[in-house]
Amino acid sequence: MSTQGSVKWFDPKKGYGFICGPEGQDVFVHYSQIQGDGFRSLKDGEVVEYELIQGEKGYQAKDVHMAQQDAVAND
C-alpha cells in the first residue's frame, strides 16, 4: 500500500534523509530505494509516494517515487 509524505531533508553526499510521514513520523529513506534512472536524490519539501515498512531502527521508505500530481484543467 502506497503512502504519501514530504521530504524533510535529504543529503545527496551521504545518500540518505528523512520523509515526514502522514502522521508526522520520521521515515528514513536511503538513495537505493529511490526509483528512477541516473542520479537518485530528493529535494526538501518534495511530495513523494513510498511503501512504509517497519525496520529494526524504525520506519523506512521503500520504492520511493514522486507523487502523482492531478492534472489541472485550463479554462
PQR file with spaces between the fields and no chain letter, atoms N, CA, C, O and H, PARSE charges and radii, in Angstrom:
ATOM       1  N    MET     1       0.845   -1.189    0.000 -0.4000 1.5000
ATOM       2  CA   MET     1       0.000    0.000    0.000 -0.0000 2.0000
ATOM       3  C    MET     1       0.889    1.251    0.000  0.5500 1.7000
ATOM       4  O    MET     1       1.825    1.364    0.792 -0.5500 1.4000
ATOM       5  N    SER     2       0.582    2.161   -0.884 -0.4000 1.5000
ATOM       6  CA   SER     2       1.388    3.366   -1.057 -0.0000 2.0000
ATOM       7  C    SER     2       1.008    4.438   -0.033  0.5500 1.7000
ATOM       8  O    SER     2      -0.169    4.646    0.262 -0.5500 1.4000
ATOM       9  H    SER     2      -0.179    2.069   -1.527  0.4000 1.0000
ATOM      10  N    THR     3       2.019    5.106    0.495 -0.4000 1.5000
ATOM      11  CA   THR     3       1.845    6.180    1.462 -0.0000 2.0000
ATOM      12  C    THR     3       2.462    7.446    0.889  0.5500 1.7000
ATOM      13  O    THR     3       3.447    7.376    0.154 -0.5500 1.4000
ATOM      14  H    THR     3       2.975    4.937    0.256  0.4000 1.0000
ATOM      15  N    GLN     4       1.899    8.597    1.213 -0.4000 1.5000
ATOM      16  CA   GLN     4       2.453    9.871    0.755 -0.0000 2.0000
ATOM      17  C    GLN     4       3.064   10.635    1.914  0.5500 1.7000
ATOM      18  O    GLN     4       2.583   10.557    3.045 -0.5500 1.4000
ATOM      19  H    GLN     4       1.098    8.654    1.810  0.4000 1.0000
ATOM      20  N    GLY     5       4.116   11.367    1.631 -0.4000 1.5000
ATOM      21  CA   GLY     5       4.752   12.218    2.625 -0.0000 2.0000
ATOM      22  C    GLY     5       5.599   13.263    1.931  0.5500 1.7000
ATOM      23  O    GLY     5       5.739   13.250    0.708 -0.5500 1.4000
ATOM      24  H    GLY     5       4.507   11.430    0.712  0.4000 1.0000
ATOM      25  N    SER     6       6.164   14.169    2.714 -0.4000 1.5000
ATOM      26  CA   SER     6       7.029   15.195    2.127 -0.0000 2.0000
ATOM      27  C    SER     6       8.446   15.025    2.667  0.5500 1.7000
ATOM      28  O    SER     6       8.653   14.629    3.814 -0.5500 1.4000
ATOM      29  H    SER     6       6.051   14.180    3.707  0.4000 1.0000
ATOM      30  N    VAL     7       9.401   15.332    1.817 -0.4000 1.5000
ATOM      31  CA   VAL     7      10.808   15.175    2.182 -0.0000 2.0000
ATOM      32  C    VAL     7      11.167   16.221    3.233  0.5500 1.7000
ATOM      33  O    VAL     7      11.050   17.424    2.999 -0.5500 1.4000
ATOM      34  H    VAL     7       9.232   15.654    0.885  0.4000 1.0000
ATOM      35  N    LYS     8      11.605   15.741    4.392 -0.4000 1.5000
ATOM      36  CA   LYS     8      12.027   16.624    5.482 -0.0000 2.0000
ATOM      37  C    LYS     8      13.418   17.164    5.158  0.5500 1.7000
ATOM      38  O    LYS     8      13.647   18.373    5.190 -0.5500 1.4000
ATOM      39  H    LYS     8      11.700   14.764    4.582  0.4000 1.0000
ATOM      40  N    TRP     9      14.339   16.261    4.848 -0.4000 1.5000
ATOM      41  CA   TRP     9      15.676   16.614    4.369 -0.0000 2.0000
ATOM      42  C    TRP     9      16.297   15.385    3.731  0.5500 1.7000
ATOM      43  O    TRP     9      15.959   14.248    4.060 -0.5500 1.4000
ATOM      44  H    TRP     9      14.153   15.279    4.822  0.4000 1.0000
ATOM      45  N    PHE    10      17.217   15.645    2.806 -0.4000 1.5000
ATOM      46  CA   PHE    10      17.939   14.566    2.135 -0.0000 2.0000
ATOM      47  C    PHE    10      19.339   15.069    1.816  0.5500 1.7000
ATOM      48  O    PHE    10      19.496   16.125    1.203 -0.5500 1.4000
ATOM      49  H    PHE    10      17.491   16.569    2.538  0.4000 1.0000
ATOM      50  N    ASP    11      20.356   14.319    2.227 -0.4000 1.5000
ATOM      51  CA   ASP    11      21.751   14.681    1.975 -0.0000 2.0000
ATOM      52  C    ASP    11      22.280   13.818    0.824  0.5500 1.7000
ATOM      53  O    ASP    11      22.560   12.636    1.022 -0.5500 1.4000
ATOM      54  H    ASP    11      20.229   13.462    2.725  0.4000 1.0000
ATOM      55  N    PRO    12      22.419   14.394   -0.374 -0.5600 1.5000
ATOM      56  CA   PRO    12      22.874   13.598   -1.518  0.2800 2.0000
ATOM      57  C    PRO    12      24.303   13.067   -1.361  0.5500 1.7000
ATOM      58  O    PRO    12      24.647   12.050   -1.964 -0.5500 1.4000
ATOM      59  N    LYS    13      25.135   13.734   -0.568 -0.4000 1.5000
ATOM      60  CA   LYS    13      26.509   13.256   -0.352 -0.0000 2.0000
ATOM      61  C    LYS    13      26.526   11.997    0.505  0.5500 1.7000
ATOM      62  O    LYS    13      27.325   11.091    0.271 -0.5500 1.4000
ATOM      63  H    LYS    13      24.857   14.560   -0.078  0.4000 1.0000
ATOM      64  N    LYS    14      25.643   11.943    1.495 -0.4000 1.5000
ATOM      65  CA   LYS    14      25.565   10.773    2.368 -0.0000 2.0000
ATOM      66  C    LYS    14      24.605    9.720    1.821  0.5500 1.7000
ATOM      67  O    LYS    14      24.707    8.544    2.168 -0.5500 1.4000
ATOM      68  H    LYS    14      24.993   12.680    1.685  0.4000 1.0000
ATOM      69  N    GLY    15      23.668   10.146    0.963 -0.4000 1.5000
ATOM      70  CA   GLY    15      22.755    9.202    0.324 -0.0000 2.0000
ATOM      71  C    GLY    15      21.559    8.796    1.158  0.5500 1.7000
ATOM      72  O    GLY    15      20.960    7.747    0.921 -0.5500 1.4000
ATOM      73  H    GLY    15      23.586   11.102    0.681  0.4000 1.0000
ATOM      74  N    TYR    16      21.208    9.618    2.132 -0.4000 1.5000
ATOM      75  CA   TYR    16      20.019    9.308    2.922 -0.0000 2.0000
ATOM      76  C    TYR    16      19.387   10.573    3.479  0.5500 1.7000
ATOM      77  O    TYR    16      19.962   11.660    3.414 -0.5500 1.4000
ATOM      78  H    TYR    16      21.695   10.470    2.325  0.4000 1.0000
ATOM      79  N    GLY    17      18.194   10.404    4.026 -0.4000 1.5000
ATOM      80  CA   GLY    17      17.482   11.519    4.632 -0.0000 2.0000
ATOM      81  C    GLY    17      16.210   11.018    5.287  0.5500 1.7000
ATOM      82  O    GLY    17      16.081    9.835    5.600 -0.5500 1.4000
ATOM      83  H    GLY    17      17.727    9.521    4.079  0.4000 1.0000
ATOM      84  N    PHE    18      15.271   11.935    5.492 -0.4000 1.5000
ATOM      85  CA   PHE    18      14.021   11.579    6.148 -0.0000 2.0000
ATOM      86  C    PHE    18      12.828   12.208    5.449  0.5500 1.7000
ATOM      87  O    PHE    18      12.895   13.318    4.922 -0.5500 1.4000
ATOM      88  H    PHE    18      15.377   12.897    5.238  0.4000 1.0000
ATOM      89  N    ILE    19      11.744   11.462    5.463 -0.4000 1.5000
ATOM      90  CA   ILE    19      10.453   11.906    4.948 -0.0000 2.0000
ATOM      91  C    ILE    19       9.562   12.127    6.160  0.5500 1.7000
ATOM      92  O    ILE    19       9.646   11.381    7.135 -0.5500 1.4000
ATOM      93  H    ILE    19      11.690   10.559    5.891  0.4000 1.0000
ATOM      94  N    CYS    20       8.715   13.141    6.108 -0.4000 1.5000
ATOM      95  CA   CYS    20       7.711   13.363    7.147 -0.0000 2.0000
ATOM      96  C    CYS    20       6.481   12.568    6.734  0.5500 1.7000
ATOM      97  O    CYS    20       5.832   12.895    5.740 -0.5500 1.4000
ATOM      98  H    CYS    20       8.647   13.747    5.316  0.4000 1.0000
ATOM      99  N    GLY    21       6.161   11.529    7.489 -0.4000 1.5000
ATOM     100  CA   GLY    21       5.036   10.654    7.169 -0.0000 2.0000
ATOM     101  C    GLY    21       3.695   11.317    7.415  0.5500 1.7000
ATOM     102  O    GLY    21       3.635   12.423    7.953 -0.5500 1.4000
ATOM     103  H    GLY    21       6.689   11.263    8.296  0.4000 1.0000
ATOM     104  N    PRO    22       2.607   10.641    7.021 -0.5600 1.5000
ATOM     105  CA   PRO    22       1.264   11.211    7.124  0.2800 2.0000
ATOM     106  C    PRO    22       0.824   11.527    8.555  0.5500 1.7000
ATOM     107  O    PRO    22      -0.043   12.374    8.767 -0.5500 1.4000
ATOM     108  N    GLU    23       1.414   10.854    9.523 -0.4000 1.5000
ATOM     109  CA   GLU    23       1.064   11.108   10.923 -0.0000 2.0000
ATOM     110  C    GLU    23       2.180   11.877   11.629  0.5500 1.7000
ATOM     111  O    GLU    23       2.238   11.914   12.858 -0.5500 1.4000
ATOM     112  H    GLU    23       2.118   10.165    9.351  0.4000 1.0000
ATOM     113  N    GLY    24       3.067   12.493   10.838 -0.4000 1.5000
ATOM     114  CA   GLY    24       4.147   13.295   11.397 -0.0000 2.0000
ATOM     115  C    GLY    24       5.377   12.511   11.806  0.5500 1.7000
ATOM     116  O    GLY    24       6.334   13.091   12.320 -0.5500 1.4000
ATOM     117  H    GLY    24       3.019   12.464    9.840  0.4000 1.0000
ATOM     118  N    GLN    25       5.372   11.201   11.588 -0.4000 1.5000
ATOM     119  CA   GLN    25       6.513   10.385   11.992 -0.0000 2.0000
ATOM     120  C    GLN    25       7.670   10.544   11.005  0.5500 1.7000
ATOM     121  O    GLN    25       7.459   10.785    9.816 -0.5500 1.4000
ATOM     122  H    GLN    25       4.595   10.730   11.170  0.4000 1.0000
ATOM     123  N    ASP    26       8.893   10.404   11.516 -0.4000 1.5000
ATOM     124  CA   ASP    26      10.087   10.428   10.673 -0.0000 2.0000
ATOM     125  C    ASP    26      10.238    9.072    9.998  0.5500 1.7000
ATOM     126  O    ASP    26      10.165    8.029   10.649 -0.5500 1.4000
ATOM     127  H    ASP    26       9.064   10.208   12.482  0.4000 1.0000
ATOM     128  N    VAL    27      10.451    9.099    8.675 -0.4000 1.5000
ATOM     129  CA   VAL    27      10.623    7.879    7.894 -0.0000 2.0000
ATOM     130  C    VAL    27      11.981    7.960    7.199  0.5500 1.7000
ATOM     131  O    VAL    27      12.211    8.854    6.384 -0.5500 1.4000
ATOM     132  H    VAL    27      10.511    9.946    8.147  0.4000 1.0000
ATOM     133  N    PHE    28      12.871    7.038    7.518 -0.4000 1.5000
ATOM     134  CA   PHE    28      14.207    7.001    6.924 -0.0000 2.0000
ATOM     135  C    PHE    28      14.111    6.629    5.450  0.5500 1.7000
ATOM     136  O    PHE    28      13.352    5.733    5.080 -0.5500 1.4000
ATOM     137  H    PHE    28      12.685    6.313    8.180  0.4000 1.0000
ATOM     138  N    VAL    29      14.882    7.319    4.607 -0.4000 1.5000
ATOM     139  CA   VAL    29      14.937    6.979    3.179 -0.0000 2.0000
ATOM     140  C    VAL    29      16.397    6.915    2.732  0.5500 1.7000
ATOM     141  O    VAL    29      17.180    7.830    2.990 -0.5500 1.4000
ATOM     142  H    VAL    29      15.498    8.047    4.908  0.4000 1.0000
ATOM     143  N    HIS    30      16.748    5.819    2.059 -0.4000 1.5000
ATOM     144  CA   HIS    30      18.090    5.622    1.510 -0.0000 2.0000
ATOM     145  C    HIS    30      18.011    5.781    0.000  0.5500 1.7000
ATOM     146  O    HIS    30      17.004    5.427   -0.614 -0.5500 1.4000
ATOM     147  H    HIS    30      16.112    5.076    1.849  0.4000 1.0000
ATOM     148  N    TYR    31      19.075    6.315   -0.603 -0.4000 1.5000
ATOM     149  CA   TYR    31      19.051    6.579   -2.046 -0.0000 2.0000
ATOM     150  C    TYR    31      18.751    5.325   -2.873  0.5500 1.7000
ATOM     151  O    TYR    31      18.190    5.428   -3.964 -0.5500 1.4000
ATOM     152  H    TYR    31      19.893    6.602   -0.104  0.4000 1.0000
ATOM     153  N    SER    32      19.114    4.157   -2.373 -0.4000 1.5000
ATOM     154  CA   SER    32      18.895    2.914   -3.120 -0.0000 2.0000
ATOM     155  C    SER    32      17.412    2.588   -3.284  0.5500 1.7000
ATOM     156  O    SER    32      17.048    1.758   -4.118 -0.5500 1.4000
ATOM     157  H    SER    32      19.570    4.073   -1.487  0.4000 1.0000
ATOM     158  N    GLN    33      16.554    3.239   -2.491 -0.4000 1.5000
ATOM     159  CA   GLN    33      15.113    2.995   -2.576 -0.0000 2.0000
ATOM     160  C    GLN    33      14.386    4.018   -3.451  0.5500 1.7000
ATOM     161  O    GLN    33      13.170    3.932   -3.623 -0.5500 1.4000
ATOM     162  H    GLN    33      16.849    3.913   -1.814  0.4000 1.0000
ATOM     163  N    ILE    34      15.126    4.988   -4.005 -0.4000 1.5000
ATOM     164  CA   ILE    34      14.522    5.994   -4.882 -0.0000 2.0000
ATOM     165  C    ILE    34      14.460    5.419   -6.289  0.5500 1.7000
ATOM     166  O    ILE    34      15.484    5.033   -6.853 -0.5500 1.4000
ATOM     167  H    ILE    34      16.114    5.058   -3.865  0.4000 1.0000
ATOM     168  N    GLN    35      13.257    5.363   -6.854 -0.4000 1.5000
ATOM     169  CA   GLN    35      13.055    4.808   -8.185 -0.0000 2.0000
ATOM     170  C    GLN    35      13.437    5.822   -9.254  0.5500 1.7000
ATOM     171  O    GLN    35      13.158    7.012   -9.112 -0.5500 1.4000
ATOM     172  H    GLN    35      12.426    5.676   -6.396  0.4000 1.0000
ATOM     173  N    GLY    36      14.074    5.355  -10.319 -0.4000 1.5000
ATOM     174  CA   GLY    36      14.446    6.233  -11.422 -0.0000 2.0000
ATOM     175  C    GLY    36      15.834    5.915  -11.939  0.5500 1.7000
ATOM     176  O    GLY    36      16.592    5.169  -11.319 -0.5500 1.4000
ATOM     177  H    GLY    36      14.301    4.388  -10.433  0.4000 1.0000
ATOM     178  N    ASP    37      16.151    6.491  -13.078 -0.4000 1.5000
ATOM     179  CA   ASP    37      17.448    6.284  -13.710 -0.0000 2.0000
ATOM     180  C    ASP    37      18.407    7.406  -13.322  0.5500 1.7000
ATOM     181  O    ASP    37      17.979    8.506  -12.970 -0.5500 1.4000
ATOM     182  H    ASP    37      15.535    7.097  -13.582  0.4000 1.0000
ATOM     183  N    GLY    38      19.685    7.122  -13.388 -0.4000 1.5000
ATOM     184  CA   GLY    38      20.686    8.148  -13.132 -0.0000 2.0000
ATOM     185  C    GLY    38      20.842    8.463  -11.652  0.5500 1.7000
ATOM     186  O    GLY    38      20.627    7.616  -10.785 -0.5500 1.4000
ATOM     187  H    GLY    38      20.032    6.229  -13.673  0.4000 1.0000
ATOM     188  N    PHE    39      21.223    9.715  -11.388 -0.4000 1.5000
ATOM     189  CA   PHE    39      21.472   10.181  -10.021 -0.0000 2.0000
ATOM     190  C    PHE    39      20.162   10.231   -9.245  0.5500 1.7000
ATOM     191  O    PHE    39      19.219   10.908   -9.656 -0.5500 1.4000
ATOM     192  H    PHE    39      21.398   10.404  -12.092  0.4000 1.0000
ATOM     193  N    ARG    40      20.103    9.522   -8.133 -0.4000 1.5000
ATOM     194  CA   ARG    40      18.872    9.449   -7.347 -0.0000 2.0000
ATOM     195  C    ARG    40      18.995   10.311   -6.098  0.5500 1.7000
ATOM     196  O    ARG    40      19.812   10.043   -5.217 -0.5500 1.4000
ATOM     197  H    ARG    40      20.868    8.972   -7.800  0.4000 1.0000
ATOM     198  N    SER    41      18.173   11.341   -6.040 -0.4000 1.5000
ATOM     199  CA   SER    41      18.188   12.274   -4.924 -0.0000 2.0000
ATOM     200  C    SER    41      16.783   12.823   -4.723  0.5500 1.7000
ATOM     201  O    SER    41      15.918   12.661   -5.583 -0.5500 1.4000
ATOM     202  H    SER    41      17.509   11.558   -6.755  0.4000 1.0000
ATOM     203  N    LEU    42      16.560   13.469   -3.589 -0.4000 1.5000
ATOM     204  CA   LEU    42      15.278   14.104   -3.281 -0.0000 2.0000
ATOM     205  C    LEU    42      15.538   15.543   -2.855  0.5500 1.7000
ATOM     206  O    LEU    42      16.610   15.868   -2.344 -0.5500 1.4000
ATOM     207  H    LEU    42      17.263   13.600   -2.890  0.4000 1.0000
ATOM     208  N    LYS    43      14.549   16.393   -3.070 -0.4000 1.5000
ATOM     209  CA   LYS    43      14.651   17.796   -2.661 -0.0000 2.0000
ATOM     210  C    LYS    43      13.757   18.038   -1.454  0.5500 1.7000
ATOM     211  O    LYS    43      12.665   17.478   -1.354 -0.5500 1.4000
ATOM     212  H    LYS    43      13.679   16.129   -3.484  0.4000 1.0000
ATOM     213  N    ASP    44      14.229   18.876   -0.542 -0.4000 1.5000
ATOM     214  CA   ASP    44      13.439   19.223    0.641 -0.0000 2.0000
ATOM     215  C    ASP    44      12.072   19.745    0.216  0.5500 1.7000
ATOM     216  O    ASP    44      11.971   20.583   -0.679 -0.5500 1.4000
ATOM     217  H    ASP    44      15.115   19.331   -0.624  0.4000 1.0000
ATOM     218  N    GLY    45      11.014   19.240    0.868 -0.4000 1.5000
ATOM     219  CA   GLY    45       9.660   19.697    0.590 -0.0000 2.0000
ATOM     220  C    GLY    45       8.945   18.945   -0.517  0.5500 1.7000
ATOM     221  O    GLY    45       7.732   19.093   -0.666 -0.5500 1.4000
ATOM     222  H    GLY    45      11.097   18.559    1.596  0.4000 1.0000
ATOM     223  N    GLU    46       9.663   18.139   -1.302 -0.4000 1.5000
ATOM     224  CA   GLU    46       9.037   17.366   -2.376 -0.0000 2.0000
ATOM     225  C    GLU    46       8.034   16.375   -1.800  0.5500 1.7000
ATOM     226  O    GLU    46       8.274   15.784   -0.747 -0.5500 1.4000
ATOM     227  H    GLU    46      10.648   18.019   -1.181  0.4000 1.0000
ATOM     228  N    VAL    47       6.912   16.195   -2.490 -0.4000 1.5000
ATOM     229  CA   VAL    47       5.920   15.202   -2.082 -0.0000 2.0000
ATOM     230  C    VAL    47       6.244   13.901   -2.812  0.5500 1.7000
ATOM     231  O    VAL    47       6.379   13.879   -4.036 -0.5500 1.4000
ATOM     232  H    VAL    47       6.718   16.675   -3.346  0.4000 1.0000
ATOM     233  N    VAL    48       6.364   12.825   -2.046 -0.4000 1.5000
ATOM     234  CA   VAL    48       6.722   11.523   -2.605 -0.0000 2.0000
ATOM     235  C    VAL    48       5.727   10.457   -2.158  0.5500 1.7000
ATOM     236  O    VAL    48       5.015   10.622   -1.168 -0.5500 1.4000
ATOM     237  H    VAL    48       6.254   12.843   -1.053  0.4000 1.0000
ATOM     238  N    GLU    49       5.698    9.360   -2.914 -0.4000 1.5000
ATOM     239  CA   GLU    49       4.925    8.180   -2.544 -0.0000 2.0000
ATOM     240  C    GLU    49       5.918    7.063   -2.260  0.5500 1.7000
ATOM     241  O    GLU    49       6.972    6.987   -2.891 -0.5500 1.4000
ATOM     242  H    GLU    49       6.277    9.226   -3.719  0.4000 1.0000
ATOM     243  N    TYR    50       5.583    6.203   -1.316 -0.4000 1.5000
ATOM     244  CA   TYR    50       6.500    5.141   -0.920 -0.0000 2.0000
ATOM     245  C    TYR    50       5.737    4.068   -0.167  0.5500 1.7000
ATOM     246  O    TYR    50       4.599    4.270    0.255 -0.5500 1.4000
ATOM     247  H    TYR    50       4.727    6.265   -0.803  0.4000 1.0000
ATOM     248  N    GLU    51       6.383    2.926   -0.007 -0.4000 1.5000
ATOM     249  CA   GLU    51       5.840    1.854    0.814 -0.0000 2.0000
ATOM     250  C    GLU    51       6.470    1.997    2.194  0.5500 1.7000
ATOM     251  O    GLU    51       7.695    2.018    2.322 -0.5500 1.4000
ATOM     252  H    GLU    51       7.308    2.761   -0.350  0.4000 1.0000
ATOM     253  N    LEU    52       5.643    2.095    3.216 -0.4000 1.5000
ATOM     254  CA   LEU    52       6.122    2.265    4.590 -0.0000 2.0000
ATOM     255  C    LEU    52       6.368    0.895    5.209  0.5500 1.7000
ATOM     256  O    LEU    52       5.469    0.056    5.269 -0.5500 1.4000
ATOM     257  H    LEU    52       4.649    2.078    3.112  0.4000 1.0000
ATOM     258  N    ILE    53       7.605    0.681    5.669 -0.4000 1.5000
ATOM     259  CA   ILE    53       7.928   -0.579    6.331 -0.0000 2.0000
ATOM     260  C    ILE    53       8.539   -0.295    7.703  0.5500 1.7000
ATOM     261  O    ILE    53       9.111    0.770    7.936 -0.5500 1.4000
ATOM     262  H    ILE    53       8.334    1.362    5.620  0.4000 1.0000
ATOM     263  N    GLN    54       8.408   -1.258    8.593 -0.4000 1.5000
ATOM     264  CA   GLN    54       8.999   -1.144    9.928 -0.0000 2.0000
ATOM     265  C    GLN    54      10.347   -1.845    9.899  0.5500 1.7000
ATOM     266  O    GLN    54      10.415   -3.061    9.720 -0.5500 1.4000
ATOM     267  H    GLN    54       7.944   -2.124    8.404  0.4000 1.0000
ATOM     268  N    GLY    55      11.420   -1.083   10.073 -0.4000 1.5000
ATOM     269  CA   GLY    55      12.766   -1.645   10.096 -0.0000 2.0000
ATOM     270  C    GLY    55      13.216   -1.880   11.524  0.5500 1.7000
ATOM     271  O    GLY    55      12.465   -1.639   12.470 -0.5500 1.4000
ATOM     272  H    GLY    55      11.365   -0.095   10.218  0.4000 1.0000
ATOM     273  N    GLU    56      14.440   -2.350   11.677 -0.4000 1.5000
ATOM     274  CA   GLU    56      14.992   -2.612   13.008 -0.0000 2.0000
ATOM     275  C    GLU    56      15.090   -1.352   13.856  0.5500 1.7000
ATOM     276  O    GLU    56      14.951   -1.407   15.078 -0.5500 1.4000
ATOM     277  H    GLU    56      15.050   -2.546   10.909  0.4000 1.0000
ATOM     278  N    LYS    57      15.333   -0.199   13.197 -0.4000 1.5000
ATOM     279  CA   LYS    57      15.524    1.053   13.933 -0.0000 2.0000
ATOM     280  C    LYS    57      14.374    2.035   13.755  0.5500 1.7000
ATOM     281  O    LYS    57      14.499    3.197   14.141 -0.5500 1.4000
ATOM     282  H    LYS    57      15.445   -0.155   12.204  0.4000 1.0000
ATOM     283  N    GLY    58      13.265    1.598   13.184 -0.4000 1.5000
ATOM     284  CA   GLY    58      12.126    2.496   12.995 -0.0000 2.0000
ATOM     285  C    GLY    58      11.559    2.391   11.589  0.5500 1.7000
ATOM     286  O    GLY    58      11.844    1.442   10.859 -0.5500 1.4000
ATOM     287  H    GLY    58      13.164    0.654   12.871  0.4000 1.0000
ATOM     288  N    TYR    59      10.748    3.383   11.220 -0.4000 1.5000
ATOM     289  CA   TYR    59      10.106    3.373    9.910 -0.0000 2.0000
ATOM     290  C    TYR    59      11.115    3.637    8.799  0.5500 1.7000
ATOM     291  O    TYR    59      12.043    4.432    8.947 -0.5500 1.4000
ATOM     292  H    TYR    59      10.517    4.154   11.813  0.4000 1.0000
ATOM     293  N    GLN    60      10.900    2.935    7.669 -0.4000 1.5000
ATOM     294  CA   GLN    60      11.739    3.111    6.494 -0.0000 2.0000
ATOM     295  C    GLN    60      10.855    3.212    5.258  0.5500 1.7000
ATOM     296  O    GLN    60       9.759    2.652    5.219 -0.5500 1.4000
ATOM     297  H    GLN    60      10.147    2.289    7.549  0.4000 1.0000
ATOM     298  N    ALA    61      11.343    3.931    4.248 -0.4000 1.5000
ATOM     299  CA   ALA    61      10.625    4.075    2.983 -0.0000 2.0000
ATOM     300  C    ALA    61      11.222    3.119    1.957  0.5500 1.7000
ATOM     301  O    ALA    61      12.441    2.999    1.835 -0.5500 1.4000
ATOM     302  H    ALA    61      12.234    4.385    4.279  0.4000 1.0000
ATOM     303  N    LYS    62      10.347    2.446    1.226 -0.4000 1.5000
ATOM     304  CA   LYS    62      10.753    1.512    0.182 -0.0000 2.0000
ATOM     305  C    LYS    62      10.062    1.926   -1.110  0.5500 1.7000
ATOM     306  O    LYS    62       8.937    2.423   -1.073 -0.5500 1.4000
ATOM     307  H    LYS    62       9.357    2.544    1.325  0.4000 1.0000
ATOM     308  N    ASP    63      10.717    1.729   -2.252 -0.4000 1.5000
ATOM     309  CA   ASP    63      10.138    2.045   -3.573 -0.0000 2.0000
ATOM     310  C    ASP    63       9.636    3.488   -3.634  0.5500 1.7000
ATOM     311  O    ASP    63       8.467    3.728   -3.935 -0.5500 1.4000
ATOM     312  H    ASP    63      11.632    1.325   -2.281  0.4000 1.0000
ATOM     313  N    VAL    64      10.504    4.430   -3.354 -0.4000 1.5000
ATOM     314  CA   VAL    64      10.157    5.855   -3.308 -0.0000 2.0000
ATOM     315  C    VAL    64      10.102    6.437   -4.723  0.5500 1.7000
ATOM     316  O    VAL    64      11.008    6.219   -5.528 -0.5500 1.4000
ATOM     317  H    VAL    64      11.454    4.234   -3.110  0.4000 1.0000
ATOM     318  N    HIS    65       9.030    7.179   -5.016 -0.4000 1.5000
ATOM     319  CA   HIS    65       8.906    7.880   -6.296 -0.0000 2.0000
ATOM     320  C    HIS    65       8.102    9.156   -6.100  0.5500 1.7000
ATOM     321  O    HIS    65       7.416    9.318   -5.090 -0.5500 1.4000
ATOM     322  H    HIS    65       8.294    7.356   -4.362  0.4000 1.0000
ATOM     323  N    MET    66       8.188   10.055   -7.064 -0.4000 1.5000
ATOM     324  CA   MET    66       7.461   11.321   -6.988 -0.0000 2.0000
ATOM     325  C    MET    66       5.963   11.051   -6.966  0.5500 1.7000
ATOM     326  O    MET    66       5.475   10.167   -7.671 -0.5500 1.4000
ATOM     327  H    MET    66       8.745    9.924   -7.884  0.4000 1.0000
ATOM     328  N    ALA    67       5.242   11.808   -6.165 -0.4000 1.5000
ATOM     329  CA   ALA    67       3.788   11.654   -6.076 -0.0000 2.0000
ATOM     330  C    ALA    67       3.146   12.104   -7.381  0.5500 1.7000
ATOM     331  O    ALA    67       3.616   13.041   -8.026 -0.5500 1.4000
ATOM     332  H    ALA    67       5.638   12.526   -5.593  0.4000 1.0000
ATOM     333  N    GLN    68       2.083   11.437   -7.758 -0.4000 1.5000
ATOM     334  CA   GLN    68       1.337   11.813   -8.960 -0.0000 2.0000
ATOM     335  C    GLN    68       0.594   13.107   -8.696  0.5500 1.7000
ATOM     336  O    GLN    68      -0.083   13.247   -7.677 -0.5500 1.4000
ATOM     337  H    GLN    68       1.701   10.676   -7.234  0.4000 1.0000
ATOM     338  N    GLN    69       0.719   14.046   -9.607 -0.4000 1.5000
ATOM     339  CA   GLN    69       0.012   15.326   -9.500 -0.0000 2.0000
ATOM     340  C    GLN    69      -1.272   15.225  -10.308  0.5500 1.7000
ATOM     341  O    GLN    69      -1.264   14.711  -11.427 -0.5500 1.4000
ATOM     342  H    GLN    69       1.269   13.932  -10.435  0.4000 1.0000
ATOM     343  N    ASP    70      -2.365   15.707   -9.754 -0.4000 1.5000
ATOM     344  CA   ASP    70      -3.617   15.745  -10.510 -0.0000 2.0000
ATOM     345  C    ASP    70      -3.462   16.741  -11.644  0.5500 1.7000
ATOM     346  O    ASP    70      -2.897   17.821  -11.471 -0.5500 1.4000
ATOM     347  H    ASP    70      -2.372   16.125   -8.845  0.4000 1.0000
ATOM     348  N    ALA    71      -3.971   16.364  -12.800 -0.4000 1.5000
ATOM     349  CA   ALA    71      -3.905   17.267  -13.956 -0.0000 2.0000
ATOM     350  C    ALA    71      -4.785   18.478  -13.696  0.5500 1.7000
ATOM     351  O    ALA    71      -5.918   18.345  -13.234 -0.5500 1.4000
ATOM     352  H    ALA    71      -4.430   15.487  -12.940  0.4000 1.0000
ATOM     353  N    VAL    72      -4.260   19.652  -13.992 -0.4000 1.5000
ATOM     354  CA   VAL    72      -5.005   20.892  -13.797 -0.0000 2.0000
ATOM     355  C    VAL    72      -5.574   21.304  -15.143  0.5500 1.7000
ATOM     356  O    VAL    72      -4.841   21.483  -16.116 -0.5500 1.4000
ATOM     357  H    VAL    72      -3.339   19.760  -14.367  0.4000 1.0000
ATOM     358  N    ALA    73      -6.889   21.452  -15.185 -0.4000 1.5000
ATOM     359  CA   ALA    73      -7.546   21.839  -16.439 -0.0000 2.0000
ATOM     360  C    ALA    73      -7.455   23.343  -16.619  0.5500 1.7000
ATOM     361  O    ALA    73      -7.723   24.107  -15.692 -0.5500 1.4000
ATOM     362  H    ALA    73      -7.484   21.307  -14.395  0.4000 1.0000
ATOM     363  N    ASN    74      -7.082   23.758  -17.802 -0.4000 1.5000
ATOM     364  CA   ASN    74      -7.040   25.184  -18.120 -0.0000 2.0000
ATOM     365  C    ASN    74      -8.353   25.587  -18.755  0.5500 1.7000
ATOM     366  O    ASN    74      -8.776   24.988  -19.744 -0.5500 1.4000
ATOM     367  H    ASN    74      -6.865   23.137  -18.555  0.4000 1.0000
ATOM     368  N    ASP    75      -9.001   26.593  -18.199 -0.4000 1.5000
ATOM     369  CA   ASP    75     -10.284   27.060  -18.750 -0.0000 2.0000
ATOM     370  C    ASP    75     -10.056   28.166  -19.726  0.5500 1.7000
ATOM     371  O    ASP    75     -11.012   28.692  -20.297 -0.5500 1.4000
ATOM     372  H    ASP    75      -8.658   27.079  -17.396  0.4000 1.0000
